[in-house]
Amino acid sequence: MKLLFEKSIKGTSGHYVAPSDVPEYRLDTSLLRGKEPVLPELSENDLSRHYTQLEKRSFGVNDGFYPLGSCTMKYNPKINEVTSHLEGFTDVHPLQPDDTVKGCEEVIDLTKQALCEITGMDDMTLTPAAGAHGEFTGMMLIRKYHEKRGDSARTKVIVPDSSHGTNPATGTMNGFTVVSIPSTPDGYVDLDALRAAVGPDTAGLMLTNPNTLGLFDRNIKEITEIIHGAGGLCYYDGANLNPVMGISRPGDMGFDCVHLNLHKSFSTPHGGGGPGAGAVGCKEFLKEYLPEDFSEAEEGAKAKMEAHPDSVGKVRSFHGNFLVVVRALTYILSLGNEGIPAAAVQSVMNANYFKVLLSKKYHCAEPGLCMHEFVISMEEEHKEKGVSALDIAKGLLDEGVHPPTIYFPLIVHEALMPEPTDTESAATIEDAAEKFLRVYDKAMADPEAAHSWPLTTVIGRPDEVAAARRPHLRWEPDGEEEFGE
C-alpha cells in the first residue's frame, strides 16, 4: 500500500476552507519556517479511499475475538458514543465560565463518586491521560507524603516480579529505587522475601491484584499490613480491576491509592494511541496532594479549578480526556449496582471456561481456577519441537483471531496470556478455542511451517530484529533530507 506522499499529484486539491470571518493575523517572520513544508496533494476521493483501506487493515474489538491479556479489550457499547457526542459535552470549552458548564461538572462529580465507591477510596482525580500516567501520578502522591513528613530516607519501592511492566519504570521515574520481590512457586507474593525487603527505607509497594498470572493474592491483607508496619504506603495498579469491580475494593484490602484504566474496566475505547484515562483515587490523608481539580463547592456556589498548596501540581491540561469520562460514566450508570459486579463475575467465568477448553492441549502455567486471565507456557513445545509462543500468535492471525499478549509476564517462559473479557458469549469463546487448538495441532504437525505464519494477512512475518535495530519511520522526498526548516 502506497503512502499518501507517494500518491500525491502536484496541483491536486481536496481542500475547501470557508473565508475567514475574523481579522487575519500574521505571525512574526522569526516564527515562520524557512520554506514550505512538503505535504501530499490529493483529491478528497483519494484521501477517503486511503483511510478506508487503512481501516480495513486494522483489527479491533468490533472485528473479532480480541483476548489481549492484561489489557481488557472489552466491547465498547454504542450508547457510550451517543452520550459522548451530545452537544452539551462536545461544544464546550474548558475556559468557559463555570456557571455555563454545570452539566460537565456534574459528570465529573458523579464519576468520582462512583469510582470512589467501587475502589473504597475517599477522593479521585480524573485528569491523568492514561494508565501509566495514572501510575506516575499515584506514586507522586506517595513521594509527596513522605517529603511533607520530612522522611527523606524512604527511597525504595517494592514491586513483585508478577507486576505490570510499567510499575518498575514508574517507580524509577519518581526517583525511587525499585526492589523486586519474587513470587512463590504457586504464583503469589513471597511473604518471607517481602518481610526481608521492608525497612526504614521503604517508601511503598506497587502491586497488581489480581496479578498478571490471573491470581487474586490470598495474602493481600497481610501484604499491605507488612508495608504499613514498616511505614510505607500501598499503591494498587488497577489495570486488572475488571474481575473484582463491585466485589472486592482496593481500599478494603489496605491500599492507600489506586489508578484505574477507564479504557479497560469501564469500556471506553482502548488502543490506537489514545485517548485514555487513568483516574487516580486515594485515601483521605493523601487527598491534599492530588493534582489540580475542581474544588468542592457548596450547593449553588461556583466550583473552581484550584489545587491545595501541597498538591503535586498539574499533570494534564484542564480536566483530562473529558469525553472518555463521559463514556465511562455512561457504562457505570447503565450497569448500576447490580451490573458492575455481574460483569466482574462474567469475566471470571469466561476466563475459566476458556482456560478449561485450551487446557486440552496447552499447558497452563498455574493450575486450577483463575480470575480474568490466565497464562499458557509454550516452553516445552519450544524445547521439543521448536514451536514458540510467537509462532502460535502468528498462526492465530490466519484464523481471524487477534493473538493474546505474548512473552508476558516475564516469569513464565514462552508465555501466552489470553483474557476473553466479560463481553464475549460462550459461543464466541468455544469458536475461539477451536481455532487455538487447531493452530496448536498444525504447529505440532509441521513446526517448520509454523515459523512462516501468518500466510493470509496483508503483511507476513516481518524481520522484527531488523525493524528494532534499523527502524525506518520517516518518509523523505527524493533529494531532500528534511521536510522544511
C-alpha positions in Angstrom: 0.0 0.0 0.0 1.4 3.4 -1.0 1.9 6.3 1.4 -0.1 9.5 0.9 3.1 11.1 -0.2 3.6 8.5 -2.9 0.1 9.0 -4.2 0.5 12.8 -4.3 -0.1 14.6 -7.6 1.1 18.2 -7.8 -1.7 20.7 -8.1 -4.4 18.3 -6.9 -6.6 19.5 -4.1 -9.5 18.3 -1.9 -9.1 21.3 0.4 -12.1 23.6 0.9 -11.8 26.3 3.6 -14.6 28.9 4.1 -13.5 32.5 4.1 -12.3 33.7 7.5 -14.8 35.6 9.5 -12.2 37.2 11.8 -9.3 39.6 11.1 -6.2 38.0 9.7 -3.3 37.8 12.0 0.3 37.2 10.7 3.0 35.7 12.8 6.3 37.5 13.1 8.7 36.2 10.4 11.0 34.9 13.0 8.4 32.3 13.9 7.9 31.1 10.3 9.6 28.2 8.7 12.2 28.9 6.0 10.4 27.0 3.2 7.1 25.4 2.6 6.5 22.0 4.2 6.3 19.0 1.9 2.7 17.9 2.1 0.8 15.4 -0.1 -1.6 16.8 -2.6 -4.7 14.6 -3.2 -8.3 14.8 -4.0 -10.9 14.2 -1.3 -11.9 11.0 -3.1 -8.3 9.6 -3.0 -7.9 10.7 0.7 -11.1 9.0 1.7 -10.1 5.7 -0.1 -6.7 5.8 1.5 -8.0 5.9 5.1 -10.7 3.4 4.3 -8.0 1.0 3.1 -6.1 1.6 6.3 -9.2 1.0 8.4 -9.7 -2.4 6.7 -6.2 -3.4 7.7 -6.7 -2.7 11.4 -8.3 -5.1 13.9 -10.4 -4.1 16.8 -13.0 -5.4 19.2 -15.6 -4.7 16.6 -13.9 -7.1 14.1 -13.5 -10.2 16.2 -12.2 -12.0 19.2 -9.5 -9.9 20.9 -8.2 -11.7 24.0 -5.3 -9.4 24.8 -4.3 -10.4 28.3 -3.8 -7.7 30.9 -5.4 -5.1 28.5 -9.2 -6.0 29.0 -10.2 -5.3 25.4 -13.9 -5.4 26.1 -16.6 -4.3 23.6 -17.5 -0.6 23.8 -21.3 -0.2 24.0 -22.6 2.2 21.4 -24.7 4.1 24.0 -21.3 5.4 25.3 -20.7 7.0 22.0 -24.2 8.5 21.8 -23.8 10.3 25.2 -20.2 11.4 24.5 -21.4 13.1 21.2 -24.1 15.2 22.8 -23.6 18.8 22.0 -23.6 19.8 25.7 -20.4 17.8 26.0 -18.7 18.3 22.7 -19.3 22.0 22.1 -17.9 23.3 25.4 -14.6 24.9 26.1 -12.6 24.3 29.2 -12.1 28.1 29.7 -15.9 28.8 29.7 -17.3 30.4 32.9 -18.1 27.7 35.5 -21.7 28.5 35.6 -22.1 27.6 31.9 -20.7 24.0 32.3 -22.6 22.7 35.3 -23.6 19.6 33.4 -19.9 18.7 32.7 -19.0 19.4 36.3 -21.8 17.0 37.4 -20.4 14.3 35.1 -17.0 14.7 36.7 -18.5 14.7 40.2 -20.7 11.6 39.6 -17.9 9.7 38.1 -15.6 10.5 41.0 -18.3 9.3 43.4 -18.9 6.1 41.6 -15.2 5.3 41.3 -14.6 6.0 44.9 -17.4 3.7 45.8 -16.1 0.9 43.6 -12.5 1.3 44.9 -13.0 2.2 48.5 -11.1 5.4 48.1 -12.1 8.8 49.6 -11.3 11.1 46.6 -10.4 10.9 43.0 -8.8 12.8 40.2 -9.8 12.2 36.6 -7.1 14.2 34.9 -4.3 11.6 34.2 -4.4 10.7 30.5 -3.7 7.0 30.6 -2.8 4.1 32.8 0.9 4.7 33.1 0.2 8.4 33.6 -2.1 7.4 36.5 0.6 5.2 37.9 3.0 8.0 37.8 0.5 10.4 39.5 -0.3 7.9 42.2 3.4 7.4 43.1 3.8 11.2 43.1 1.3 11.2 45.9 3.3 8.7 47.9 6.5 10.6 47.3 4.9 13.9 48.4 3.5 12.2 51.5 7.0 11.2 52.7 8.5 14.6 51.7 5.9 16.5 53.7 6.8 14.4 56.7 10.5 15.0 56.2 11.1 11.3 55.8 13.8 11.6 53.1 15.2 8.1 54.0 12.3 6.4 52.2 13.9 5.8 48.8 12.8 2.3 47.9 9.6 1.0 46.2 8.9 -2.7 46.3 7.5 -4.3 43.1 6.6 -8.0 42.8 8.0 -9.8 39.8 4.5 -10.6 38.6 3.7 -6.8 38.3 2.9 -4.9 35.2 5.9 -3.9 33.2 5.3 -0.2 33.7 5.5 -0.4 37.5 9.3 -0.6 37.8 9.5 2.3 35.3 7.0 4.4 37.3 8.9 3.9 40.5 12.2 4.8 38.9 10.8 7.9 37.1 9.6 9.1 40.5 13.1 8.9 41.8 12.8 5.7 43.8 15.0 2.6 43.8 12.9 -0.4 42.7 13.2 -3.6 44.7 11.8 -6.7 43.0 10.2 -9.4 45.2 9.9 -13.0 43.8 6.8 -15.0 43.5 6.2 -18.3 45.2 6.0 -21.4 43.0 2.2 -21.1 43.0 2.3 -17.5 41.8 1.8 -15.4 44.9 3.9 -12.8 46.6 6.6 -14.4 48.7 5.9 -13.1 52.2 9.2 -14.0 53.6 11.0 -12.2 50.9 8.7 -9.2 51.4 9.4 -9.1 55.2 13.1 -9.2 54.4 12.9 -6.3 52.0 11.0 -3.8 54.1 12.6 -1.4 56.4 13.0 2.3 57.3 13.9 3.0 53.6 10.6 1.6 52.3 8.5 4.2 50.6 5.8 1.9 49.4 4.6 -1.1 47.4 3.3 -1.2 43.9 1.1 -4.3 43.4 -1.5 -5.6 40.9 -4.2 -7.7 42.3 -5.3 -10.0 40.7 -1.7 -10.3 39.4 -0.6 -10.9 35.8 -0.9 -14.7 36.3 -4.6 -14.1 36.8 -4.5 -14.9 40.5 -6.0 -13.0 43.4 -3.4 -13.0 46.2 -4.9 -14.8 49.1 -2.5 -13.0 51.4 -3.3 -9.5 50.3 -4.3 -8.1 53.7 -1.1 -9.4 55.2 0.9 -7.9 52.4 -0.4 -4.4 52.9 -0.1 -4.8 56.7 3.6 -5.6 56.3 4.2 -2.5 54.2 2.2 -0.3 56.6 4.1 -1.8 59.6 7.3 -0.6 58.0 5.9 2.9 57.5 5.4 2.6 53.7 2.3 3.2 51.6 0.5 0.8 49.3 -0.3 1.6 45.7 -2.8 -0.5 43.7 -2.3 -0.9 40.0 -6.0 -1.1 38.8 -5.3 -2.5 35.3 -6.8 -5.8 36.5 -9.8 -4.4 38.3 -12.3 -5.9 35.9 -12.8 -9.3 37.7 -13.2 -7.7 41.1 -15.0 -4.4 40.5 -18.1 -4.1 42.7 -17.0 -7.2 44.6 -13.6 -6.5 46.3 -12.3 -3.0 46.9 -8.6 -2.0 46.9 -9.3 0.4 49.8 -10.6 -2.6 51.9 -7.5 -4.6 51.0 -5.4 -1.9 52.7 -4.3 0.2 49.7 -3.8 3.9 50.1 -4.1 4.9 46.4 -5.1 3.4 43.1 -5.2 4.1 39.5 -7.9 2.9 37.2 -7.9 2.4 33.4 -11.2 3.8 32.2 -10.3 2.4 28.8 -10.2 -1.1 30.3 -12.7 -1.9 33.0 -15.1 0.8 32.1 -15.5 0.1 28.4 -14.1 3.3 26.8 -12.1 2.9 23.6 -8.7 1.2 24.1 -5.7 1.2 21.8 -4.6 3.2 18.8 -2.6 5.6 20.9 -5.5 7.0 22.9 -7.2 8.9 24.3 -7.2 7.0 27.6 -8.0 7.9 31.1 -6.0 6.8 34.2 -8.2 8.1 37.1 -6.3 8.1 40.5 -8.0 7.6 43.8 -6.6 8.0 47.3 -7.4 7.8 51.0 -8.3 11.0 52.9 -4.8 11.6 54.2 -3.4 11.8 50.7 -6.2 14.0 49.3 -4.4 17.3 49.7 -1.7 16.1 47.4 -4.0 15.4 44.4 -3.4 17.3 41.2 -5.4 20.5 40.5 -9.1 19.8 40.1 -12.5 21.2 40.8 -12.7 22.5 44.3 -15.6 21.3 46.5 -18.3 23.9 46.5 -21.5 24.3 48.5 -24.7 23.8 46.6 -25.4 26.9 44.4 -21.8 28.1 44.6 -19.3 28.1 41.7 -16.8 25.3 41.6 -13.3 26.4 40.6 -10.2 24.8 39.3 -7.7 25.0 42.0 -5.1 23.0 43.9 -4.2 22.5 47.6 -0.9 24.3 48.4 0.7 20.8 48.9 -0.7 19.4 45.6 1.7 17.5 43.3 0.7 20.1 40.7 -0.9 19.9 37.3 -0.4 16.5 35.5 -2.7 17.2 32.5 -4.3 20.3 30.9 -7.7 21.2 32.3 -9.8 18.2 33.2 -8.1 15.4 31.3 -9.8 13.5 28.5 -13.3 14.5 29.4 -15.2 12.7 26.8 -13.6 9.4 27.9 -15.0 10.2 31.3 -18.5 10.7 29.8 -18.3 7.2 28.2 -17.1 5.6 31.5 -20.0 7.2 33.5 -22.5 6.0 30.8 -21.2 2.5 31.3 -21.3 2.7 35.1 -24.9 4.1 35.1 -26.0 1.6 32.5 -24.9 -1.4 34.6 -25.6 0.1 38.0 -25.0 -1.5 41.4 -26.0 -5.0 40.2 -24.5 -4.9 36.7 -21.0 -3.9 37.7 -20.3 -6.9 39.9 -22.2 -9.1 37.4 -19.8 -8.0 34.7 -16.9 -8.9 37.0 -18.3 -12.4 37.7 -18.8 -12.9 34.0 -15.2 -12.0 33.2 -14.1 -14.7 35.6 -16.5 -17.3 34.3 -15.4 -16.6 30.7 -11.7 -16.8 31.5 -12.1 -20.1 33.3 -14.3 -21.6 30.6 -11.6 -20.6 28.0 -8.9 -22.0 30.2 -10.6 -25.4 30.5 -11.1 -25.6 26.8 -7.5 -24.7 26.0 -6.1 -27.0 28.7 -7.0 -29.9 26.4 -3.7 -29.3 24.7 -2.0 -26.2 26.0 0.0 -26.2 29.3 -1.3 -23.5 31.7 1.3 -22.0 34.0 -0.9 -22.2 37.0 -3.4 -25.0 37.6 -6.9 -24.5 39.0 -9.2 -21.5 38.8 -8.1 -18.1 37.6 -9.6 -14.7 37.7 -10.0 -12.7 34.4 -7.0 -14.1 32.6 -4.5 -17.0 32.6 -1.1 -17.7 31.2 -0.1 -20.5 28.9 3.6 -21.7 28.6 4.9 -23.0 25.3 8.3 -23.7 26.9 8.2 -27.5 26.5 6.9 -27.2 22.9 9.7 -24.8 22.1 12.3 -27.1 23.5 11.0 -30.3 21.9 9.6 -29.0 18.6 11.0 -25.5 18.2 7.4 -24.0 18.2 7.4 -20.7 20.1 4.7 -18.5 21.6 5.3 -16.2 18.7 4.5 -19.0 16.2 1.2 -19.6 17.8 0.4 -15.9 17.9 1.1 -15.5 14.2 -0.9 -18.6 13.4 -3.9 -17.2 15.1 -3.8 -14.2 12.7 -4.6 -16.7 9.9 -7.6 -17.8 11.9 -9.0 -14.3 12.2 -8.3 -14.1 15.9 -6.2 -11.3 17.5 -3.4 -13.0 19.4 -3.2 -12.8 23.2 -0.4 -11.0 24.9 2.9 -12.9 24.4 6.1 -13.1 26.4 4.5 -11.6 29.4 4.7 -11.9 32.4 8.4 -12.5 32.2 8.3 -15.1 35.0 6.7 -17.5 32.6 8.8 -18.6 29.6 7.2 -18.6 26.2 4.1 -17.1 27.6 0.7 -16.6 26.0 -1.8 -14.6 28.1 -5.4 -14.7 27.0 -8.2 -12.6 28.5 -11.6 -13.2 26.9 -13.4 -10.4 29.0 -16.9 -10.3 30.1 -18.5 -9.1 26.9 -17.8 -12.4 24.9 -20.5 -15.0 24.6 -20.0 -18.7 25.3 -20.4 -19.4 21.5 -17.6 -17.0 20.7 -15.3 -18.5 23.3 -16.0 -22.0 22.0 -15.2 -20.9 18.5 -12.0 -19.2 19.5 -10.9 -22.3 21.5 -11.4 -24.5 18.4 -9.1 -22.1 16.5 -6.5 -22.0 19.2 -6.5 -25.8 19.3 -6.3 -26.1 15.5 -3.3 -23.8 15.4 -1.6 -25.9 18.1 -2.2 -29.1 16.1 -0.9 -27.6 12.9 2.2 -26.3 14.6 3.0 -29.6 16.3 2.5 -31.5 13.0 4.7 -29.1 11.0 6.9 -26.9 13.2 8.9 -25.6 10.2 5.7 -24.3 8.5 4.7 -22.6 11.7 7.8 -20.4 11.5 6.4 -18.8 8.3 3.0 -17.9 9.7 0.9 -15.8 9.0 0.2 -16.6 5.4 -3.1 -14.9 4.7 -2.6 -11.4 6.1 -1.6 -8.3 4.1 1.8 -8.3 5.8 3.5 -11.5 6.6 6.0 -12.1 9.4 8.4 -9.1 9.4 12.0 -9.2 10.5 11.5 -7.9 14.0 15.2 -7.7 14.8 15.9 -5.6 11.8 12.9 -3.4 12.5 14.1 -2.8 16.0 17.7 -2.1 15.1 17.2 -0.3 11.8 13.8 1.3 12.0 12.6 3.4 9.0 10.0 5.6 10.5 10.0 8.6 8.2 9.3 9.2 4.5 11.7 11.6 2.8 11.1 13.2 -0.6 13.7 12.4 -3.2 16.8 14.5 -2.9 15.7 16.1 0.4 16.6 15.2 3.9 14.2 17.4 5.7 10.5 18.4 5.4 11.4 22.0 5.9 13.2 24.2 8.4 
